[in-house]
Amino acid sequence: MKGPVILGGSSHPKLVQEICDRLGVEPGKSRLSKFSNNETSVELYESVREQDVYIVQSGCGHVNDNFFELLIMIQACQTASARKVTAVIPFFPYSRQPDAPFKRSGAPFIRPPPMTVPSSPKTTPSTPKNEIENPFQPAISPTVFSRLSNDLDIGQQIMLGGNNSNFKNTGISSSIAINGKKVNNTNVNDGYKQWVVRSGTLIAELLTCAGADHIITMDLHDPQFQGFFDCPVDNLSSLPSMGRYIYRNIPNYLEAVIVSPDAGGAKRYITLYIKLHMDFALIHKERRRPDKPQKHDLMLVGDVRNKVCILIDDIADTSFTITKAAKLLHENGATKIYALITHAVLSGDAVERIQQSYLDHVIVSDSVPQDDHILKCDKFKILPVAPLFSEAIRRIHFGESVSTLFDPEYELI
């Protein structure tokens, strides 16, 4: 069998060269440029006919330009009669899903917030106070209705015969007929975010439409993102590498505490702290007011006093979450604070924020380029991902299983 052809995009050329060095091949020859109007130009200077092609392009930097460059490279290889085209995307773009709106009870909505109806003017009631005007609906107490209304849409609330004043404003205009009268709603309330559009399906369809036969990535923010694809997706894990780093480089690691900076990420690290037989803590983000969702109260669940803390997160963009978590741990008596981050995007002034934080050591993977970050901050240490991706490419190319790469005891030389 012929060896793999490794092509690299312009987002992370250093990683492309490291992967090729480990596989013992030369990077495929290509020319990537832009026209004067910023349109992307791709030229392949190497034959890929009936060969397995692996295109390495991370979703960082100018994300949209790099992603479109990847699409054109995939299409170019398919046009040149490649046998199979695999997109190797260490940091997958658009995989972070925005926060969903929340109900008053704190549970996330699974559909758009219900339309609301303003309370009617006070008039002399023509029916008893506790009696519902619709004779075909059963009576229900205001207390029970208030509890149910959190989980029901507007149609269900009307069928229950609830009082209009119990309805919550969500900022969605509506016009509804109640008891034969048309009621317009224009009230606005900031309690809920606008219903958001997930871009996962679009990104998956663009890749498959361009001709991607296989996707290799690492630590998707939401593992269910793989369900958007009609082609195989290998979602590699950085946890084995993190576990080895903790075992080899943190003194008395058995006395340390692994901390998840948010409740949503707790499940991702259960395997890690169980394998290492360490204690676990998490930071819960509590919404302070329903009409101001951007303000939160942080609450630590677990004991970290006089202990070394190891914060683990998959993505650090603005670094607000990780630095606030470090401050909370410091206030609760942590002696030293490590941060292990898979994808350190660190946009804006995130590096300066980390430099001034209570974090003592920040270990990040090079799924995105880190050279500039290291020059600005002396707290960073790199956890290379080239060994993981090169071994995954080798195993996939020769039809071997990649499940071994998820075993914390497997050693990548």
One Martini backbone bead per residue (centre of mass of N, CA, C, O) as a GRO file, in nm:
protein
  413
    1MET     BB    1   0.098   0.036   0.021
    2LYS     BB    2   0.065   0.348   0.009
    3GLY     BB    3   0.133   0.633   0.130
    4PRO     BB    4   0.051   0.911   0.267
    5VAL     BB    5  -0.097   1.228   0.194
    6ILE     BB    6   0.024   1.542   0.312
    7LEU     BB    7  -0.171   1.825   0.369
    8GLY     BB    8  -0.146   2.185   0.414
    9GLY     BB    9  -0.248   2.449   0.559
   10SER     BB   10  -0.225   2.793   0.687
   11SER     BB   11  -0.278   2.766   1.007
   12HIS     BB   12  -0.049   2.501   1.078
   13PRO     BB   13   0.259   2.428   0.963
   14LYS     BB   14   0.409   2.302   1.205
   15LEU     BB   15   0.223   2.055   1.247
   16VAL     BB   16   0.259   1.932   0.969
   17GLN     BB   17   0.565   1.878   0.996
   18GLU     BB   18   0.551   1.696   1.249
   19ILE     BB   19   0.378   1.474   1.126
   20CYS     BB   20   0.568   1.405   0.890
   21ASP     BB   21   0.817   1.329   1.059
   22ARG     BB   22   0.677   1.084   1.205
   23LEU     BB   23   0.597   0.941   0.917
   24GLY     BB   24   0.823   0.985   0.689
   25VAL     BB   25   0.722   1.242   0.523
   26GLU     BB   26   0.632   1.466   0.284
   27PRO     BB   27   0.486   1.735   0.212
   28GLY     BB   28   0.262   1.838   0.013
   29LYS     BB   29   0.239   2.003  -0.284
   30SER     BB   30   0.147   2.354  -0.262
   31ARG     BB   31  -0.069   2.647  -0.335
   32LEU     BB   32  -0.140   2.929  -0.123
   33SER     BB   33  -0.375   3.193  -0.198
   34LYS     BB   34  -0.461   3.536  -0.292
   35PHE     BB   35  -0.643   3.756  -0.421
   36SER     BB   36  -0.714   4.090  -0.433
   37ASN     BB   37  -1.024   4.000  -0.323
   38ASN     BB   38  -0.969   3.738  -0.120
   39GLU     BB   39  -0.959   3.498  -0.283
   40THR     BB   40  -0.913   3.161  -0.292
   41SER     BB   41  -0.609   2.977  -0.373
   42VAL     BB   42  -0.558   2.641  -0.523
   43GLU     BB   43  -0.256   2.436  -0.571
   44LEU     BB   44  -0.151   2.127  -0.706
   45TYR     BB   45   0.193   1.959  -0.717
   46GLU     BB   46   0.052   1.667  -0.670
   47SER     BB   47  -0.022   1.346  -0.702
   48VAL     BB   48  -0.356   1.181  -0.598
   49ARG     BB   49  -0.410   0.936  -0.748
   50GLU     BB   50  -0.527   0.678  -0.568
   51GLN     BB   51  -0.507   0.831  -0.284
   52ASP     BB   52  -0.440   0.908   0.048
   53VAL     BB   53  -0.573   1.203   0.195
   54TYR     BB   54  -0.435   1.453   0.429
   55ILE     BB   55  -0.587   1.741   0.575
   56VAL     BB   56  -0.435   2.004   0.756
   57GLN     BB   57  -0.675   2.199   0.957
   58SER     BB   58  -0.727   2.457   1.170
   59GLY     BB   59  -0.976   2.644   1.371
   60CYS     BB   60  -0.800   2.924   1.329
   61GLY     BB   61  -0.777   3.244   1.326
   62HIS     BB   62  -0.904   3.275   1.017
   63VAL     BB   63  -1.160   3.082   1.012
   64ASN     BB   64  -1.313   3.121   0.743
   65ASP     BB   65  -1.069   3.107   0.553
   66ASN     BB   66  -0.964   2.827   0.647
   67PHE     BB   67  -1.221   2.667   0.589
   68PHE     BB   68  -1.241   2.733   0.285
   69GLU     BB   69  -0.967   2.619   0.214
   70LEU     BB   70  -1.039   2.329   0.289
   71LEU     BB   71  -1.268   2.289   0.086
   72ILE     BB   72  -1.094   2.335  -0.169
   73MET     BB   73  -0.891   2.105  -0.115
   74ILE     BB   74  -1.092   1.876  -0.120
   75GLN     BB   75  -1.202   1.931  -0.408
   76ALA     BB   76  -0.928   1.905  -0.552
   77CYS     BB   77  -0.879   1.605  -0.479
   78GLN     BB   78  -1.134   1.491  -0.609
   79THR     BB   79  -1.071   1.597  -0.896
   80ALA     BB   80  -0.781   1.428  -0.877
   81SER     BB   81  -0.866   1.126  -0.786
   82ALA     BB   82  -0.896   1.054  -0.502
   83ARG     BB   83  -0.969   0.790  -0.297
   84LYS     BB   84  -0.920   0.958  -0.017
   85VAL     BB   85  -1.056   1.214   0.211
   86THR     BB   86  -0.901   1.365   0.498
   87ALA     BB   87  -0.995   1.565   0.771
   88VAL     BB   88  -0.763   1.743   0.978
   89ILE     BB   89  -0.909   1.881   1.290
   90PRO     BB   90  -0.804   1.972   1.583
   91PHE     BB   91  -0.982   2.243   1.567
   92PHE     BB   92  -1.314   2.277   1.560
   93PRO     BB   93  -1.526   2.465   1.396
   94TYR     BB   94  -1.831   2.556   1.541
   95SER     BB   95  -1.858   2.361   1.813
   96ARG     BB   96  -1.969   2.589   1.977
   97GLN     BB   97  -2.241   2.613   2.170
   98PRO     BB   98  -2.476   2.803   2.260
   99ASP     BB   99  -2.659   2.908   2.498
  100ALA     BB  100  -2.947   2.820   2.625
  101PRO     BB  101  -3.235   2.886   2.721
  102PHE     BB  102  -3.409   2.950   3.030
  103LYS     BB  103  -3.588   2.871   3.278
  104ARG     BB  104  -3.694   2.947   3.589
  105SER     BB  105  -3.590   2.658   3.701
  106GLY     BB  106  -3.309   2.610   3.499
  107ALA     BB  107  -3.399   2.473   3.256
  108PRO     BB  108  -3.365   2.394   2.940
  109PHE     BB  109  -3.465   2.459   2.635
  110ILE     BB  110  -3.614   2.262   2.351
  111ARG     BB  111  -3.761   2.529   2.270
  112PRO     BB  112  -3.903   2.794   2.207
  113PRO     BB  113  -4.022   3.033   2.366
  114PRO     BB  114  -4.310   3.135   2.471
  115MET     BB  115  -4.571   3.304   2.418
  116THR     BB  116  -4.726   3.608   2.527
  117VAL     BB  117  -4.968   3.760   2.761
  118PRO     BB  118  -5.118   4.020   2.868
  119SER     BB  119  -5.274   4.165   3.100
  120SER     BB  120  -5.581   4.250   3.177
  121PRO     BB  121  -5.798   4.463   3.260
  122LYS     BB  122  -5.971   4.574   3.518
  123THR     BB  123  -6.271   4.403   3.602
  124THR     BB  124  -6.579   4.297   3.643
  125PRO     BB  125  -6.662   4.000   3.731
  126SER     BB  126  -6.881   3.743   3.581
  127THR     BB  127  -6.724   3.540   3.758
  128PRO     BB  128  -6.596   3.359   3.963
  129LYS     BB  129  -6.274   3.367   4.073
  130ASN     BB  130  -6.230   3.027   4.064
  131GLU     BB  131  -6.347   3.045   3.774
  132ILE     BB  132  -6.361   2.927   3.452
  133GLU     BB  133  -6.472   3.035   3.148
  134ASN     BB  134  -6.407   2.757   3.039
  135PRO     BB  135  -6.621   2.480   3.064
  136PHE     BB  136  -6.420   2.249   2.924
  137GLN     BB  137  -6.223   2.310   3.158
  138PRO     BB  138  -6.039   2.245   3.413
  139ALA     BB  139  -5.962   2.324   3.715
  140ILE     BB  140  -5.688   2.542   3.839
  141SER     BB  141  -5.456   2.641   4.031
  142PRO     BB  142  -5.228   2.893   4.048
  143THR     BB  143  -4.994   2.724   4.164
  144VAL     BB  144  -4.997   2.493   3.959
  145PHE     BB  145  -4.979   2.671   3.706
  146SER     BB  146  -4.702   2.802   3.767
  147ARG     BB  147  -4.545   2.535   3.746
  148LEU     BB  148  -4.641   2.443   3.458
  149SER     BB  149  -4.561   2.700   3.280
  150ASN     BB  150  -4.253   2.632   3.253
  151ASP     BB  151  -4.331   2.360   3.051
  152LEU     BB  152  -4.527   2.530   2.871
  153ASP     BB  153  -4.693   2.637   2.623
  154ILE     BB  154  -4.928   2.859   2.524
  155GLY     BB  155  -5.145   2.654   2.440
  156GLN     BB  156  -5.144   2.491   2.706
  157GLN     BB  157  -5.211   2.726   2.896
  158ILE     BB  158  -5.488   2.795   2.774
  159MET     BB  159  -5.618   2.509   2.820
  160LEU     BB  160  -5.587   2.545   3.140
  161GLY     BB  161  -5.691   2.841   3.217
  162GLY     BB  162  -5.503   3.065   3.270
  163ASN     BB  163  -5.372   3.340   3.388
  164ASN     BB  164  -5.225   3.598   3.224
  165SER     BB  165  -5.030   3.691   3.464
  166ASN     BB  166  -4.852   3.415   3.449
  167PHE     BB  167  -4.713   3.509   3.214
  168LYS     BB  168  -4.419   3.527   3.030
  169ASN     BB  169  -4.181   3.736   2.914
  170THR     BB  170  -3.976   3.698   2.590
  171GLY     BB  171  -3.977   3.905   2.334
  172ILE     BB  172  -4.237   3.792   2.171
  173SER     BB  173  -4.441   3.858   1.935
  174SER     BB  174  -4.810   3.853   1.943
  175SER     BB  175  -5.130   3.694   1.826
  176ILE     BB  176  -5.417   3.617   2.030
  177ALA     BB  177  -5.703   3.421   2.085
  178ILE     BB  178  -5.925   3.501   2.363
  179ASN     BB  179  -6.241   3.457   2.399
  180GLY     BB  180  -6.267   3.605   2.099
  181LYS     BB  181  -6.003   3.780   2.156
  182LYS     BB  182  -5.762   3.997   2.041
  183VAL     BB  183  -5.413   3.976   2.136
  184ASN     BB  184  -5.145   4.188   2.185
  185ASN     BB  185  -4.779   4.145   2.191
  186THR     BB  186  -4.495   4.382   2.304
  187ASN     BB  187  -4.339   4.275   2.518
  188VAL     BB  188  -4.021   4.315   2.695
  189ASN     BB  189  -3.769   4.066   2.789
  190ASP     BB  190  -3.439   3.966   2.919
  191GLY     BB  191  -3.470   3.664   3.031
  192TYR     BB  192  -3.425   3.584   2.726
  193LYS     BB  193  -3.287   3.455   2.472
  194GLN     BB  194  -3.255   3.428   2.167
  195TRP     BB  195  -3.315   3.217   1.936
  196VAL     BB  196  -3.086   2.983   1.824
  197VAL     BB  197  -2.846   2.890   1.577
  198ARG     BB  198  -2.719   2.602   1.458
  199SER     BB  199  -2.411   2.527   1.262
  200GLY     BB  200  -2.342   2.221   1.236
  201THR     BB  201  -2.490   2.124   0.983
  202LEU     BB  202  -2.351   2.310   0.781
  203ILE     BB  203  -2.057   2.223   0.825
  204ALA     BB  204  -2.100   1.924   0.756
  205GLU     BB  205  -2.215   1.969   0.466
  206LEU     BB  206  -1.971   2.115   0.348
  207LEU     BB  207  -1.766   1.885   0.380
  208THR     BB  208  -1.924   1.661   0.226
  209CYS     BB  209  -1.971   1.825  -0.035
  210ALA     BB  210  -1.661   1.861  -0.099
  211GLY     BB  211  -1.546   1.536  -0.012
  212ALA     BB  212  -1.543   1.420   0.265
  213ASP     BB  213  -1.474   1.088   0.411
  214HIS     BB  214  -1.318   1.204   0.671
  215ILE     BB  215  -1.280   1.269   1.031
  216ILE     BB  216  -1.028   1.442   1.232
  217THR     BB  217  -1.029   1.504   1.582
  218MET     BB  218  -1.046   1.703   1.902
  219ASP     BB  219  -1.233   1.770   2.150
  220LEU     BB  220  -1.526   1.817   2.139
  221HIS     BB  221  -1.743   2.015   2.296
  222ASP     BB  222  -1.965   1.828   2.147
  223PRO     BB  223  -2.000   1.498   2.079
  224GLN     BB  224  -2.279   1.522   1.915
  225PHE     BB  225  -2.159   1.652   1.654
  226GLN     BB  226  -2.119   1.384   1.493
  227GLY     BB  227  -2.429   1.358   1.400
  228PHE     BB  228  -2.403   1.558   1.142
  229PHE     BB  229  -2.264   1.324   1.000
  230ASP     BB  230  -2.215   1.092   0.706
  231CYS     BB  231  -1.932   1.044   0.819
  232PRO     BB  232  -1.662   0.957   0.964
  233VAL     BB  233  -1.566   1.017   1.321
  234ASP     BB  234  -1.265   1.108   1.496
  235ASN     BB  235  -1.259   1.166   1.849
  236LEU     BB  236  -1.012   1.262   2.006
  237SER     BB  237  -0.809   1.244   2.308
  238SER     BB  238  -0.635   1.433   2.575
  239LEU     BB  239  -0.642   1.278   2.850
  240PRO     BB  240  -0.396   1.089   2.840
  241SER     BB  241  -0.189   1.323   2.826
  242MET     BB  242  -0.276   1.460   3.088
  243GLY     BB  243  -0.229   1.220   3.275
  244ARG     BB  244   0.078   1.199   3.221
  245TYR     BB  245   0.149   1.480   3.319
  246ILE     BB  246   0.054   1.452   3.608
  247TYR     BB  247   0.228   1.200   3.681
  248ARG     BB  248   0.521   1.343   3.599
  249ASN     BB  249   0.489   1.680   3.698
  250ILE     BB  250   0.320   1.640   3.971
  251PRO     BB  251   0.362   1.660   4.284
  252ASN     BB  252   0.166   1.475   4.464
  253TYR     BB  253  -0.103   1.409   4.291
  254LEU     BB  254  -0.286   1.252   4.503
  255GLU     BB  255  -0.334   1.542   4.665
  256ALA     BB  256  -0.485   1.646   4.443
  257VAL     BB  257  -0.726   1.853   4.248
  258ILE     BB  258  -0.978   1.818   4.029
  259VAL     BB  259  -1.111   2.087   3.818
  260SER     BB  260  -1.415   2.214   3.709
  261PRO     BB  261  -1.520   2.529   3.577
  262ASP     BB  262  -1.782   2.355   3.503
  263ALA     BB  263  -2.055   2.149   3.501
  264GLY     BB  264  -2.049   2.058   3.195
  265GLY     BB  265  -1.736   1.931   3.223
  266ALA     BB  266  -1.742   1.691   3.427
  267LYS     BB  267  -1.781   1.434   3.242
  268ARG     BB  268  -1.501   1.451   3.087
  269TYR     BB  269  -1.326   1.387   3.385
  270ILE     BB  270  -1.397   1.121   3.528
  271THR     BB  271  -1.187   0.920   3.414
  272LEU     BB  272  -0.932   1.065   3.512
  273TYR     BB  273  -0.977   1.065   3.831
  274ILE     BB  274  -1.015   0.759   3.849
  275LYS     BB  275  -0.740   0.665   3.734
  276LEU     BB  276  -0.573   0.857   3.955
  277HIS     BB  277  -0.707   0.878   4.237
  278MET     BB  278  -0.869   1.152   4.272
  279ASP     BB  279  -0.994   1.438   4.345
  280PHE     BB  280  -1.308   1.632   4.316
  281ALA     BB  281  -1.414   1.940   4.154
  282LEU     BB  282  -1.652   2.219   4.120
  283ILE     BB  283  -1.795   2.490   3.926
  284HIS     BB  284  -2.075   2.684   3.987
  285LYS     BB  285  -2.309   2.858   3.780
  286GLU     BB  286  -2.504   3.120   3.899
  287ARG     BB  287  -2.785   3.288   3.846
  288ARG     BB  288  -2.876   3.592   3.964
  289ARG     BB  289  -3.066   3.697   3.718
  290PRO     BB  290  -3.305   3.649   3.476
  291ASP     BB  291  -3.258   3.951   3.334
  292LYS     BB  292  -2.921   3.883   3.384
  293PRO     BB  293  -2.731   3.638   3.242
  294GLN     BB  294  -2.429   3.770   3.262
  295LYS     BB  295  -2.471   3.721   3.565
  296HIS     BB  296  -2.267   3.557   3.821
  297ASP     BB  297  -2.234   3.292   4.054
  298LEU     BB  298  -1.977   3.133   4.224
  299MET     BB  299  -1.949   2.776   4.312
  300LEU     BB  300  -1.793   2.559   4.528
  301VAL     BB  301  -1.747   2.197   4.488
  302GLY     BB  302  -1.542   2.139   4.742
  303ASP     BB  303  -1.207   2.066   4.868
  304VAL     BB  304  -0.899   2.300   4.854
  305ARG     BB  305  -0.752   2.323   5.109
  306ASN     BB  306  -0.418   2.292   5.091
  307LYS     BB  307  -0.419   2.247   4.769
  308VAL     BB  308  -0.375   2.118   4.461
  309CYS     BB  309  -0.486   2.252   4.150
  310ILE     BB  310  -0.664   2.114   3.848
  311LEU     BB  311  -0.749   2.264   3.570
  312ILE     BB  312  -1.002   2.155   3.325
  313ASP     BB  313  -1.019   2.228   2.969
  314ASP     BB  314  -1.104   2.261   2.626
  315ILE     BB  315  -1.162   2.585   2.619
  316ALA     BB  316  -0.974   2.900   2.555
  317ASP     BB  317  -1.047   3.227   2.482
  318THR     BB  318  -1.084   3.473   2.698
  319SER     BB  319  -1.033   3.343   3.004
  320PHE     BB  320  -1.254   3.401   3.218
  321THR     BB  321  -1.321   3.128   3.345
  322ILE     BB  322  -1.031   3.035   3.439
  323THR     BB  323  -0.962   3.293   3.614
  324LYS     BB  324  -1.207   3.287   3.804
  325ALA     BB  325  -1.151   3.006   3.912
  326ALA     BB  326  -0.872   3.072   4.033
  327LYS     BB  327  -0.972   3.283   4.232
  328LEU     BB  328  -1.162   3.097   4.393
  329LEU     BB  329  -0.944   2.894   4.482
  330HIS     BB  330  -0.767   3.099   4.633
  331GLU     BB  331  -0.995   3.188   4.837
  332ASN     BB  332  -1.009   2.859   4.930
  333GLY     BB  333  -0.681   2.769   4.971
  334ALA     BB  334  -0.502   2.731   4.739
  335THR     BB  335  -0.158   2.676   4.665
  336LYS     BB  336  -0.188   2.557   4.364
  337ILE     BB  337  -0.236   2.636   4.001
  338TYR     BB  338  -0.354   2.450   3.740
  339ALA     BB  339  -0.377   2.438   3.367
  340LEU     BB  340  -0.564   2.230   3.137
  341ILE     BB  341  -0.562   2.283   2.779
  342THR     BB  342  -0.652   2.206   2.467
  343HIS     BB  343  -0.787   2.487   2.343
  344ALA     BB  344  -0.586   2.778   2.293
  345VAL     BB  345  -0.694   3.061   2.164
  346LEU     BB  346  -0.662   3.344   2.291
  347SER     BB  347  -0.822   3.609   2.262
  348GLY     BB  348  -0.713   3.906   2.274
  349ASP     BB  349  -0.642   3.957   2.633
  350ALA     BB  350  -0.592   3.664   2.752
  351VAL     BB  351  -0.289   3.650   2.821
  352GLU     BB  352  -0.284   3.887   3.022
  353ARG     BB  353  -0.493   3.760   3.213
  354ILE     BB  354  -0.318   3.516   3.289
  355GLN     BB  355  -0.065   3.668   3.394
  356GLN     BB  356  -0.260   3.814   3.630
  357SER     BB  357  -0.325   3.560   3.762
  358TYR     BB  358  -0.347   3.262   3.979
  359LEU     BB  359  -0.192   3.115   3.779
  360ASP     BB  360   0.100   2.910   3.756
  361HIS     BB  361   0.013   2.688   3.533
  362VAL     BB  362  -0.003   2.645   3.163
  363ILE     BB  363  -0.137   2.373   2.981
  364VAL     BB  364  -0.105   2.335   2.628
  365SER     BB  365  -0.198   2.272   2.324
  366ASP     BB  366  -0.105   2.260   1.957
  367SER     BB  367  -0.382   2.290   1.789
  368VAL     BB  368  -0.279   2.575   1.817
  369PRO     BB  369  -0.091   2.831   1.792
  370GLN     BB  370   0.179   2.930   2.056
  371ASP     BB  371   0.423   3.123   2.010
  372ASP     BB  372   0.308   3.403   2.095
  373HIS     BB  373   0.216   3.324   2.384
  374ILE     BB  374   0.496   3.251   2.503
  375LEU     BB  375   0.621   3.540   2.473
  376LYS     BB  376   0.397   3.680   2.677
  377CYS     BB  377   0.409   3.407   2.862
  378ASP     BB  378   0.563   3.208   3.135
  379LYS     BB  379   0.321   2.983   3.199
  380PHE     BB  380   0.370   2.818   2.950
  381LYS     BB  381   0.297   2.481   2.822
  382ILE     BB  382   0.353   2.221   2.591
  383LEU     BB  383   0.122   1.982   2.440
  384PRO     BB  384   0.166   1.767   2.206
  385VAL     BB  385  -0.024   1.638   1.901
  386ALA     BB  386   0.140   1.489   1.681
  387PRO     BB  387   0.150   1.197   1.792
  388LEU     BB  388  -0.157   1.147   1.778
  389PHE     BB  389  -0.215   1.214   1.473
  390SER     BB  390  -0.003   1.032   1.340
  391GLU     BB  391  -0.113   0.765   1.457
  392ALA     BB  392  -0.399   0.790   1.344
  393ILE     BB  393  -0.317   0.797   1.046
  394ARG     BB  394  -0.168   0.528   1.037
  395ARG     BB  395  -0.404   0.345   1.130
  396ILE     BB  396  -0.611   0.426   0.915
  397HIS     BB  397  -0.442   0.361   0.661
  398PHE     BB  398  -0.396   0.042   0.776
  399GLY     BB  399  -0.663  -0.057   0.932
  400GLU     BB  400  -0.656   0.025   1.228
  401SER     BB  401  -0.710   0.071   1.547
  402VAL     BB  402  -0.799   0.366   1.769
  403SER     BB  403  -0.874   0.279   2.067
  404THR     BB  404  -0.589   0.291   2.203
  405LEU     BB  405  -0.576   0.614   2.219
  406PHE     BB  406  -0.786   0.607   2.481
  407ASP     BB  407  -0.561   0.490   2.655
  408PRO     BB  408  -0.381   0.596   2.931
  409GLU     BB  409  -0.150   0.352   2.901
  410TYR     BB  410  -0.067   0.460   2.635
  411GLU     BB  411   0.235   0.503   2.448
  412LEU     BB  412   0.382   0.790   2.302
  413ILE     BB  413   0.693   0.829   2.132
   0.00000   0.00000   0.00000
